[in-house]
Amino acid sequence: MQRMHSQNAKGPVVVYGATGHTGRFIVEELLRRGHAPVLCGRDVTKLAAMARAHPGLVCHVAEVDDAAALDRTLRGASAVINAAGPFLDTTVPLMEAALRGGAHYLDTSAEQRAALAVFEQDGAAREAGIVAMPSVAFYGAFADLLATALMGDWPDADAIDIGVGLDGWRPTRGTRITGERNHGPRWIVRDGALLAIPDPAPTRQWQFPSPLGTQDTVMLSLSEIVAIARHLRCPSVRAYMNLAPLRDLRDPRTPAPVPADERGRSSQRFVLDVRVRRGDVTRRAWAQGRDIYAVTAPLIVEALERVLAGDVAGAGAWSAGEAFDARGFLQALSPEHFVVTFDEETSEGRRRA
Ligand SMILES: NC(=O)c1ccc[n+]([C@@H]2O[C@H](COP(=O)([O-])OP(=O)(O)OC[C@H]3O[C@@H](n4cnc5c(N)ncnc54)[C@H](OP(=O)(O)O)[C@@H]3O)[C@@H](O)[C@H]2O)c1
């Protein structure tokens, strides 16, 4: 295992896409934890406005296709958080700049192909002495961490099923554009291989905890599938989502999210319900919380701090579940950012774990 670079270890953290909806939550979380992030993006007007609100923070303007500007921005940085999507447009240039600059790379992608593009850079990340970690967000790392925590001492499992339940979804502009851009094939794990989702996508009922209860869901797989497939031994990994938020998403009249509490979170409620089955035992964990954009910030900043603290075994491309003590990671954010409940059901009955 390659050792990680130390030359930039004390350098600042760059947030690319800092002025986006999710980027702003990430910047606030970094500030709250005592970091002084470098704000970066392509829009000078938005960056200048953000800098006025945060005097003392350094700003850099850089287009993703301007390698020299990205290199200047990342010079001496310990890490870059890429919060600018569609990631099919931003992952590769930001990742390449991170490799050149010896800065760890983390992003919030939900697109499977973008996550795979980072995992494919495992060798280059080892060479450069950096950690590269895609999809450290609600879609991606969250289900990966829950599934990994559930696996515990099991060397393998028969099936991992993920249910995403939302009481509604007010999408950001970035979500809408990303959805339009992300029209390639999507994969689930079937018979131990990444295979295209059946067409039409299968539907099933899912028993979420209250208040959502029983919901009609449809198979919808995002980056958690490729993150889990990378390191957990399981021939079947599938994800489903309830229909109401998908209707919101498809309706062009659905407005963008609005802040509804002191932290700027919207009123959206989520439950992420993961079930791992091995033989006749099913382990289940569900996380309940508020605002899928806002919760992405503590997830990625917690990961960043663990990377900077040297908690990852070595340089290379990692999924969050693969890299960290998953249960400890989730506990560190609970109950402040979400509440996780663990449960186990056997043929003899069930017990709260
Ligand atoms: N995996 C998850 O659970 C999760 C959670 C949250 C967000 N996300 C993803 O994060 C991305 C951003 O979402 P958001 O809600 O923050 O959207 P947003 O508020 O619209 O912000 C998007 C940000 O990305 C920047 N951007 C977009 N394309 C770019 C490009 N080609 N070059 C440089 N900058 C670019 C935008 O810059 P301009 O302002 O200049 O346009 C803006 O700063 C989306 O892809 C979304 O799917 C994923």
The ligand as an SDF file (V2000), in Angstrom:
LIG
                    3D

 48 52  0  0  0  0  0  0  0  0999 V2000
  -25.1420   12.3340   -4.4420 N   0  0  0  0  0  0  0  0  0  0  0  0
  -25.9920   13.1430   -3.7820 C   0  0  0  0  0  0  0  0  0  0  0  0
  -26.7500   12.7250   -2.8930 O   0  0  0  0  0  0  0  0  0  0  0  0
  -25.9760   14.6030   -4.0670 C   0  0  0  0  0  0  0  0  0  0  0  0
  -26.3820   15.5130   -3.0870 C   0  0  0  0  0  0  0  0  0  0  0  0
  -26.3440   16.8750   -3.4070 C   0  0  0  0  0  0  0  0  0  0  0  0
  -25.9290   17.2860   -4.6680 C   0  0  0  0  0  0  0  0  0  0  0  0
  -25.5510   16.3460   -5.5820 N   0  0  0  0  0  0  0  0  0  0  0  0
  -25.0870   16.7270   -6.9070 C   0  0  0  0  0  0  0  0  0  0  0  0
  -24.2710   17.8670   -6.7920 O   0  0  0  0  0  0  0  0  0  0  0  0
  -24.3890   18.6490   -7.9580 C   0  0  0  0  0  0  0  0  0  0  0  0
  -24.6940   20.0690   -7.5600 C   0  0  0  0  0  0  0  0  0  0  0  0
  -25.9640   20.0980   -6.9940 O   0  0  0  0  0  0  0  0  0  0  0  0
  -26.5330   21.4320   -6.3460 P   0  0  0  0  0  0  0  0  0  0  0  0
  -27.7900   21.0380   -5.7090 O   0  0  0  0  0  0  0  0  0  0  0  0
  -25.5070   22.0790   -5.5150 O   0  0  0  0  0  0  0  0  0  0  0  0
  -26.8380   22.2850   -7.6460 O   0  0  0  0  0  0  0  0  0  0  0  0
  -26.6740   23.8620   -7.9200 P   0  0  0  0  0  0  0  0  0  0  0  0
  -27.1310   24.6540   -6.7590 O   0  0  0  0  0  0  0  0  0  0  0  0
  -27.3270   24.1070   -9.2300 O   0  0  0  0  0  0  0  0  0  0  0  0
  -25.1030   24.0680   -8.0490 O   0  0  0  0  0  0  0  0  0  0  0  0
  -24.3770   23.4900   -9.0890 C   0  0  0  0  0  0  0  0  0  0  0  0
  -22.9650   23.9940   -8.9910 C   0  0  0  0  0  0  0  0  0  0  0  0
  -22.1540   23.3190   -9.9450 O   0  0  0  0  0  0  0  0  0  0  0  0
  -21.5190   24.2840  -10.7780 C   0  0  0  0  0  0  0  0  0  0  0  0
  -21.3180   23.6940  -12.1130 N   0  0  0  0  0  0  0  0  0  0  0  0
  -22.1870   22.9640  -12.8230 C   0  0  0  0  0  0  0  0  0  0  0  0
  -21.6270   22.5670  -13.9800 N   0  0  0  0  0  0  0  0  0  0  0  0
  -20.3720   23.0740  -13.9920 C   0  0  0  0  0  0  0  0  0  0  0  0
  -19.3110   23.0310  -14.9230 C   0  0  0  0  0  0  0  0  0  0  0  0
  -19.4070   22.3740  -16.0850 N   0  0  0  0  0  0  0  0  0  0  0  0
  -18.1720   23.6770  -14.6130 N   0  0  0  0  0  0  0  0  0  0  0  0
  -18.0440   24.3440  -13.4480 C   0  0  0  0  0  0  0  0  0  0  0  0
  -19.0220   24.4290  -12.5230 N   0  0  0  0  0  0  0  0  0  0  0  0
  -20.1740   23.7940  -12.8060 C   0  0  0  0  0  0  0  0  0  0  0  0
  -22.4660   25.4350  -10.7950 C   0  0  0  0  0  0  0  0  0  0  0  0
  -21.8040   26.5860  -11.2300 O   0  0  0  0  0  0  0  0  0  0  0  0
  -22.6390   27.8520  -11.8450 P   0  0  0  0  0  0  0  0  0  0  0  0
  -23.3300   28.5010  -10.6720 O   0  0  0  0  0  0  0  0  0  0  0  0
  -21.5960   28.6710  -12.4620 O   0  0  0  0  0  0  0  0  0  0  0  0
  -23.6210   27.2780  -12.8280 O   0  0  0  0  0  0  0  0  0  0  0  0
  -22.8610   25.4720   -9.3260 C   0  0  0  0  0  0  0  0  0  0  0  0
  -21.8540   26.0300   -8.5240 O   0  0  0  0  0  0  0  0  0  0  0  0
  -25.4620   17.9880   -8.8190 C   0  0  0  0  0  0  0  0  0  0  0  0
  -24.8240   17.1670   -9.7760 O   0  0  0  0  0  0  0  0  0  0  0  0
  -26.2160   17.1110   -7.8440 C   0  0  0  0  0  0  0  0  0  0  0  0
  -26.7610   15.9600   -8.4550 O   0  0  0  0  0  0  0  0  0  0  0  0
  -25.5580   15.0330   -5.2990 C   0  0  0  0  0  0  0  0  0  0  0  0
  1  2  1  0
  2  3  2  0
  2  4  1  0
  4  5  1  0
  4 48  2  0
  5  6  2  0
  6  7  1  0
  7  8  2  0
  8  9  1  0
  8 48  1  0
  9 10  1  0
  9 46  1  0
 10 11  1  0
 11 12  1  0
 11 44  1  0
 12 13  1  0
 13 14  1  0
 14 15  2  0
 14 16  1  0
 14 17  1  0
 17 18  1  0
 18 19  2  0
 18 20  1  0
 18 21  1  0
 21 22  1  0
 22 23  1  0
 23 24  1  0
 23 42  1  0
 24 25  1  0
 25 26  1  0
 25 36  1  0
 26 27  1  0
 26 35  1  0
 27 28  2  0
 28 29  1  0
 29 30  1  0
 29 35  2  0
 30 31  1  0
 30 32  2  0
 32 33  1  0
 33 34  2  0
 34 35  1  0
 36 37  1  0
 36 42  1  0
 37 38  1  0
 38 39  2  0
 38 40  1  0
 38 41  1  0
 42 43  1  0
 44 45  1  0
 44 46  1  0
 46 47  1  0
M  CHG  2   8   1  16  -1
M  END
$$$$
